[in-house]
Amino acid sequence: MISVVWFIIHSIRDTGGAVIITFGGEVIQEMPLNENGSFLAGSKEGDYNLVVVEDGKAYIAEANCANQICKNSKSISKSGEVITCIPHRLVVTVVSPEKEVDAVAY
C-alpha cells in the first residue's frame, strides 16, 4: 500500500523547468533543465559543490564536504525535488517552468 501511495505522489509531479541553487538562504544561480551546463558554487573558506545539469536532470558531481551525501544523492528533475549539502548550506531545488521563485523556505 505504501509503495502505491509513493508511486502516485511521484508520478503526478510536474517535470521541472529549472533548478534554483541557494547558498546560505540566498539564490546564487538558476539553471534551465533543458540546457546542459554546470555551476561551481564555492565559499571564501574553500568549500565547493559542482552542480551539473545534463539530459534534463541535475546532480552534484563534486563536493569537498566530509560526508558526501549530496554527491551520492540521485539526480533530480521533477518539481519540488531537492538536493542539499548541509555542511556547505547549499540547496538545489527543481521548480516548475511556469512558477517563479522569490524565496526559499527551509
N, C-alpha and C positions, 0 to 999 in steps of 0.2 A: 504493500500500500504506500509506504513512504517513497519508494522508487517511482511510483506512478505520479505522485504529487510533485516530486523533484523534476521529473520529465516535463510535466505540464508547465511548471513555472519557467523552466529554462527554454522551452520551445516557444513561448509567447513573447519572449523578449525581442525587441527590435534589433536588427543589425545596426551597430553603431556607425556614426559618420566621422567621428574624430576621437582622439584621446586628448585629455587635458592633463598636463603634468604640473603638479604643485609641489613646492618646496617650502616647508615651514608655514603652510597655510596660504601661500601666495602663488598665483598662477604664473608659471615661468615659461610655458610653451604650450602651443596647441598644434597637433599634427593630424592631418586628414588620414583616415584609414585606407583611402583609395589611392594613395601615393606612397611608394616605398621610400623610406628615409630613416635617419637616426638622429638622436639628440643626446649629447653628453651633458648630464646635469651634475654639477660639482659645487663644492663649497670651498671657502678660503682655507679650511682645515685639511683639505686634500681628499675629502670624501667624494666618491663619484658613483654614478649609475649611468649605464649606457642603455637608453630606451630605443628599441628598434621597431619600426612598422614595416611589415613585409607580408605581402599577399593578403591584405585586409585584416591582419592581426597584429597586436602589439605585445611585446615582451621585453624583459630586462636581459640583455645579452651579457653584460659585465657589471660587476659591482665589487667594491672593496670593503663591504661590511663583513663583520665576523661570521654571521650565521648563514648568509647566502639564501635565505628563504625567498627573497624577491626574485633572485636569479632562477631558482628552482620552481617558481610558480608557473602554471600553464599560461599559454597565450590567451589574450582577451580580445573579443571582437563584438560582443553584444552590449547594448546599452545598459549601464549600471554596473558592469563588471569592473573590478578594481585590483590593482597590484600595489602593495605597499612595501616600503623599506622603512621600517620603524626606526632603526638606528640613524638613518640619514634624513628622517622626516619627509620622505618623498612619497607622493601618491600619484598613481597613473589611473585615470578614470575614463571609461568609454562613455561618450554622450551620443544621443540620437542626432541625426543630421538636422532635424527641424528645431531642436531645442538649443537655447543659448545658455551658457553658464555664467552667472555673475558672482557666485560664491561657492565655496566648497565647505561642507559641514563634516565634522569628524564625530 
